[in-house]
Amino acid sequence: MTNLATNADSPAPAVVRDEAVAAARAAAVASGVEIRELTEIADLAAVVGLFESIWRSGPGGRPVSTELLRAMSTAGNYVAGAFANGELLGACFGFFGSPGKASLHSHIAGVAKAGAGRGIGHALKLHQRGWALLQDVSVITWTFDPLVRRNAYFNLGKLGARPIGYLRDFYGPMEDDINGSGDTDRLMVGWNLRSPEVRAAAFGEPVLIDAEALGAAKALTVGPDGGPSIGSTAGPTVLVAVPPDIERLRRTDPGRGNAWRVALREVLGGLMADNARVAGFDRAGWYVISKEQS
């Protein structure tokens, strides 16, 4: 187990910064990549190309542009890439949020197919955390599609971020290979960079939760046909399921994929609108929701 201080014995900011930088370096070494900030046109153009290859948005629908990344990096924002043998395998881009909140918003991150399964995405996020702490930033926010199971576990379990809002059709139509043509509902998460949970997760101790052991009511489940089945929200803790592979479902059965979006918006979005808190995500596919006020 990692020996970390608790809230009652919080370490100095410099200790947390050094710890975060060390964890980021270790993750990069484990993934077999070098992660560095990017400022040159050629590198930034490579990032644009990488994101286009992942999202495949089509003409005029690029996730970012070289000009935007150039302006953002010049202004001191975060643009970083993960390289192996000179090849760009992953990248991440974020910009500063409200000055009063000392926050960074992480807009987009992606890993090439050639780098899949190596932990490069995790290494990029830990690099971003170390960089942010060196800028005296204490919170990073970002959005993700709450229907994508692997991303929910990555963000809430492996990184220790926590949802702070359900956002209906946040980006509007995107029309890319990942999002399809439906509404772009998102969960906004906050990553408290100095919290004990985040510090432990950075050293390989994810936030684990066993939903089935809770014996809680199931507010949303996967029905026999693979579609959503709405259940009960009674009790202080409820479980909300997502399908095993929403991206595949959107390709093979768009109607059922859209039914999941509507159901999750109603159940998870409704619970969060009533001030329920997302306590975690079970890797088996359950959001664990606490209705008790903390």
MINUVO-973588 format. One record per atom (N, C-alpha, C, CB): residue in one letter; y, x, z. Coordinates in steps of 0.05 Angstrom, whole numbers, plus 5000, padded with zeros to 4 digits. Glycine has a CB too. Layout:
aYXZ...
// end
This chain:
m497650175000m500050005000m502550185000m500049815024t504650094985t507150244985t508650205011t508850154961n509650415022n511050405048n514050355042n510650655065l514850105044l517650035039l518949905063l517749845015a521549945066a522949825088a523249525083a525749955091t523449375105t523849085103t526849025104t522348945126n527448765102n530248675103n531548755130n530448375100a529948765151a531048835177a531649135179a529048755199d530549295161d530949575161d531449665133d528449725173s533649565121s534249615093s535149905089s536549425083p534050035068p534750315063p537550335051p532650445045a538650575051a541250625039a541050575009a542150905045p543250484996p543250444967p542250684951p545950364958a543050924960a542251164946a539251194946a543551414957v537951124968v535051144971v533750954951v534151084999v534750704949v533550514931v533950604902v534850234935r536350714896r536850814869r534851034861r539750914866d534551224879d532751454873d529851354870d532851664896e529151164887e526451044886e526050904859e526050844909a528050754850a527850604825a527650784801a530250414821v529251004801v529151194779v526351324778v531351404782a525251394801a522651514802a520451324792a521951604831a520651074800a518750874791a518850834760a519150604805a521350834750a521750804721a520551044706a524650784714r520951284716r519851524703r516851514703r520851774717a515651434725a512751424727a511651214708a511951354756a512950984705a512050774687a512150874658a513650524690a514251014651a514551124624a512351324617a517251254620v511751504636v509651694633v506951554629v509551894657a506451354646a503951204644a503651064618a503751004667s505850984606s505750844580s505851034556s508150654578g506151284562g506251484540g508751474523g503851454523v511051394535v513451384519v515751524534v514251084515e517751584518e520251684529e522351454525e521251944514i523651384547i525651174545i528451294549i525150954567r530151224530r532951334532r534951134522r533151594516e537451164532e539651004522e540151074493e542151044539l541050874478l541650904449l544550844443l539750724433t545751024427t548550984419t549051044390t550351174435e547251194376e547651264349e546751044330e546051524342i548251034307i547750814287i544850804278i549550864263a543651034273a540851034263a538950914283a539951314256d539350984309d537550874330d538050574333d538051024356l540550494333l541250214337l540150044313l544250174340a540350154289a539150014266a536149984268a539850164240a534850184280a531950174285a531349954305a530850444295v533049914325v532649694344v532849424330v534649714367v534849394313v535149144298v532649094281v537649164280g531649304268g529249264252g526849194269g528649524237l526549314292l524349254310l524448954318l524449434335f526748864327f527048584336f526448394312f529848534347e527448464289e526848294265e523848274260e528348394240s522448494263s519548494258s518048324279s518448774258i519148304302i517848144324i518447854321i518748244351w521047784318w521847504317w521647374289w524647464328r521947544268r521747444241r523347194236r518847404233s525947224240s527746994239s528546914210s530247044254g528147094191g528947034164g531847114159g528646734159p532747094134p535447184126p537547044143p535947134096g539447194153g541747084167g541047004196g542646844153g538647044205g537946964232g537047184250g535746764231r538147424246r537347654262r537947614292r538647914252p536147694309p536747674338p539247814347p534447774354v539748054335v542148214341v542848364315v541748414365s545248474314s546048634291s546748924300s548448514277t546649104282t547349384288t550249404298t546949564263e552049254286e554849264294e555149164323e556549084275l553748954330l553948854358l552949064377l552348594361l550549174372l549449374390l551249624392l546649464381r552449694370r554349924370r556749864388r555349994342a557849624385a560149554402a559349534431a561349284392m557049414436m556249384464m555649654477m553749204465s554249824463s553550084475s556050254480s551650234458t557950244461t560450394463t562050294487t562150364438a561850034493a563349914516a561949964542a563749614511g559650104542g558250174567g556049994575g560250184588n555149814557n552949634563n550249774558n553149374547y548149624564y545449744564y543949694537y543849634587v543449914523v541649904500v539750144502v543249914472a537150084504a535250304508a532850254490a534450314537g531550484484g529150464467g526850634479g529750554439a524450554473a522050704482a520750834457a520050514496f520451094458f519451244435f516851394442f521651444426a515151414422a512751574424a512451724397a510151404430n512451994399n512352154374n514452084354n509552134362g516852024364g519051964347g519151674337g519052144324e517151514343e517051234334e518151044355e514151154326l519950864347l520950664366l518850454370l523650544355l517950424395l515850224401l516849994417l513550354415g519150014429g520249794445g523249844450g518749774472a524649624455a527549644460a528449414478a529049644434c530749464491c531849264509c534849284508c530749304539f536149054509f539049034506f540148844527f539948954478g542248934542g543548754562g546448824564g542148784589f547948634574f550848664577f551748574605f552348514555f553948674613f554948614640f555848324642f557348794647g555248204665g556047924671g558547914687g553847774685s558747724704s561147684721s561747934738s560947434738p564048054736p564648294752p564348234782p567448384747g565147994791g564947924819g562147914830g566347664824k560247874812k557447854820k555948114816k556047634805a557248314805a555948574799a553248534786a555648734826s553248384764s550748314750s550648414722s550348014751l548248434712l547648504684l545948274673l546248784681h546548194648h544847994635h543248134614h546547764623s540548114617s538748244598s538148044576s536048334612h539248094552h539247894531h536647884515h541447934512i535548124508i533148124492i531548384496i533948094462a528948354496a527148584499a524648534482a526448654528g523648734470g521248694453g519648944449g521948574427v517048914444v515349144440v513849094413v513249184463a513649304397a512249294372a509249254376a512749544355k507949144356k505049104357k503649364362k503948974332a504649584351a503449844354a503549944383a504850044336g505349824399g505549904427g504449704447g508449954433a503149494437a502149284454a499949394473a501049044438g499849284497g497749354516g498049614531g495249354502r500349744528r500850004540r502749994564r501850194520g503749754570g505649734592g508449814585g504749894615i509149824559i511749914551i513949724559i511849954521g513349454558g515349264566g516049294596g514348974561h514049344612h514449384641h516049644645h511749404655a515449854630a516950104633a519850064625a515650324616l520349914604l523149854596l524649714618l523149694570k523449514630k524849364651k525349534675k523149114660l523549714682l523949894705l526150094699l521450034713h526250184674h528450354665h531150204668h528050454636q531149954659q533649794661q534449764690q533249524648r532449714708r533049694736r534349944747r530549624752g533150174741g534250424751g537050474740g532450654743w537450424714w540050454702w542150274716w539950394672a541350024720a543249824732a544049914760a541949544733l542150004776l542750094803l544650334803l540250164819l544350504783l546250734781l549050644774l545250924759q549250394763q551950274757q552950094780q551850114731d551550104802d552149934825d551849634819d555049984834v549949574801v549249294795v546849224813v548549254765s546948994826s544848914845s543048694834s546048834871v543948554813v542348334802v542348344771v543548064812i539948304760i539748274731i538647984726i537848494718t539947854707t538947584699t537947594671t541247374702w536147414664w535347374637w533947094635w533447594627t533447014610t532146764606t529446814592t533846574588f527546624596f525046634582f524046344578f522946804597d522246314559d521046054553d518946004575d519746054525p519445794592p517545744614p514845654605p518745534632l514445584580l511745504570l510045744563l512145334546v511145984561v509546224553v508346344579v511346434538r505746304582r504446374607r504646674614r501546294605r504146844594r504147134600r506947224609r503247294575n509047104597n511747184605n512447084633n513747074585a511446844640a511946744667a510746924688a510746454669y508247014683y506947194702y508447464702y504047234695f509147564679f510447824677f513047814693f511047904648n514747614689n517347594701n517147534731n518947384688l515547344739l515447264767l513447424784l514746964769g511247494771g509247644786g509547944785g506547574776k509548054761k509548344757k512248464764k508748414729l514448324759l517148424764l518248324790l518948364742g517448084799g518547974824g521247824820g518848184844a521847744796a524347584791a523847304801a525147594762r526047154805r525846874814r527546684798r526646864844p526446454790p527946264774p530346154790p526146034765i532646134776i535046024788i536145784773i537146244790g534845714751g535745474737g534045404713g538645514728y533745144708y532345054684y534444974664y530344814690l534445094640l536545054620l535444914596l537745324613r536444674591r535444504569r536644594543r536144214575d534944644523d535744724496d537944934496d536644474480f537445144511f539545344517f540745474493f538445554536y539145554474y540145694450y540545514426y538245914443g539645264428g539745104404g537545184385g542545114391p537645094359p535545164340p535445464335p536045014314m533045574335m532745854330m531045914304m531345994353e529045744299e527645754273e526446034268e529445674250d525046134288d523646394283d520646354289d524746614301d519146564284d516146534286d515246494315d514846774274i516846574334i516046554362i516946284374i517246784379n519346204369n520445954381n519845704365n523345984385g519245734339g518845504323g521445354318g516845314336s521245094313s523644934306s524444744328s523144794280g523044754351g523644564372g525944654390g521244514389d526444494411d528544564431d527844824445d528944334451t529944964452t529545224465t530245214495t531445434451d528645054509d528945044538d528245324550d527144824551r529645394571r529245654583r529345634614r531345854573l528045824627l528445874655l530346114657l525745924670m532446094673m534146324679m532946444705m537146244683v532546704705v531546834729v533547034739v528846974723g533447084765g535047294777g533247504789g536947174799w533847754783w532247984792w533848134813w531348174768n533248084838n534648224860n533648504862n534348064887l535048694852l534048964847l533349114873l535949124832r534549024895r534049164920r532149014939r536649214934s531148784931s529448634949s526748774954s528948354938p525548734978p522948854983p520848784963p522048785011e520848534953e518848444934e519148594908e519048144929v521548624898v522048764873v521449054876v525048724864r522149174898r521549464903r518549504904r522849554929a517049324917a514149354918a512949314891a512949154938a513949124876a512849074849a513249314831a514148824836a515549454834a516049684818a514049904822a518849784823f512749904846f510750104852f507949994850f511150214880g507649784834g504949684827g503849474845g503249904826e505449344861e504449124878e505748864870e505049194908p504648724850p505848484840p505848264861p504348384815v507548064856v507747834874v505447644866v510547684872l503347644882l500947484875l500947224890l498447644881i499847014878i499646754891i497146614880i502146584886d495646494898d493246344891d493746044893d490846424909a494445924870a495245644870a493045464880a496145564842e490645504871e488445314878e487945314908e485945394863a488345544921a487845554950a489845394966a487945844959l492045314954l494145164968l493344874973l496745184954g491544764956g490844484958g493144304953g489744434986a494944384936a497344234931a496944024909a499744414924a498743824908a498643624887a499243754860a500643394893k498043654839k498443764812k500243574797k495743804798a502743664793a504743504780a504443504750a507443594788l503243714739l502843734710l500343904705l505343854696t498443794690t495943934684t495443934654t493543804699v493544104646v492644114618v490443904615v491544394610g490943704598g489043484594g486643564578g490443244581p484743384576p482243444560p482743514531p480343214562d484943404520d485543464492d487443704488d486843214479g488043844510g489744074509g492744004512g489344214483g493343744514g496043654518g496743634547g496543394504p499243574553p500143544581p499243284594p503143574582s498643294619s497943054634s499543054660s494843044640i501342864663i503142854686i501742724709i505742704679g501942854733g500642754757g502642694779g498642954767s501942784803s503542704827s505342934836s501642634850t507742864846t509543064857t509743024887t512343044844a507842884899a507842834928a507243094943a505842614936g508443124967g507843344984g509943564982g505143464977p509843745002p511943965003p511544174982p511844095030t509044204971t508544404950t507044264928t506844634962v507844314903v506544204880v506044424859v508143974868l504044374842l503344564821l504044444794l500444634822v505144624777v505844534750v504544734730v509044534746a502844624712a501344784693a502844824667a498644664688v502145044654v502945084626v500445144610v505145324624p500545094584p498145134567p497445434564p498545014539p494945494558p494145774555p495645934534p491145784549d496245804511d497545944489d499345754474d495446074470i501845724484i503645534471i504445624443i506145504489e504645884439e505445984412e503345904391e505846284412r500845934397r498745844379r498745544375r495945944389l499245404397l499345114395l501545014378l499544994424r503845144379r506045074362r505445104332r508545234369r503845314326r503045354298r500945154289r502045644295t499045094306t496744934297t497144634302t494245024311d498744564322d499144284329d502044244340d497044184350p504044254322p506844234331p507443994348p508644234307g506143764343g506643524358g505843564387g505243294347r503543684392r502543734419r504243944433r499643814419g505144144417g506844344428g509444224438g507444564408n510544044422n513043914430n512643734455n514243744407a510243604456a509643444480a509643604505a506843304476w508743854503w508944034526w511744094534w507444294521r513444134514r516344184521r517543954535r517844244495v517043714526v518143474538v517043434566v517443224521a514443474570a513243434596a514243644616a510143454594l514443904608l515344104627l518244064634l514944384615r519843974615r522643914620r522843694641r524143834594e521143494638e521243264657e520343354685e519543034647v518143494686v516843554712v518243804725v513843604709l518044034712l519244274724l522244254725l518344524709g523444174703g526344144703g527243934723g527244064675g525743714725g526543514745g526343604773g524843264741l524143744780l523843854807l526044054814l521143994810m526744224795m528844424801m531544284803m528944634779a532044074787a534543924790a534843794817a534643714768d532543734830d532543624857d532443844878d530143434860n533044084870n533244314889n530644424899n534944234912a528444354885a525944484891a526044774882a523544334878r524444944895r524545234890r521945324878r525145394915v522045484857v519645604845v518845844862v520145694815a516645814877a515746014896a514246244882a514045894917g513146184859g511646394845g510046274821g509746534864f508546454809f506846374786f504146494789f508246454760d502046324788d499346414789d498446494761d497446184800r497146724759r496346824732r494546624718r494947094735a493246444733a491546244720a493146024706a489746114741g495846034708g497445844693g498945634708g495745714673w499545684734w500845484750w503545594761w499045394774y505645434758y508045484774y507645354801y510645364760v508245494822v508045384849v510845304858v506745594869i511245054864i513844944870i513944854899i514544704852s515944954914s516344874941s518744684942s516845124959k518344454955k520444254958k521844284985k519443974954e520844465002e521944505028e524444685025e519944645048q526544615038q529044765037q528845015054q531444595045s529445245042s529345505056s531945565070s528545735038
// end
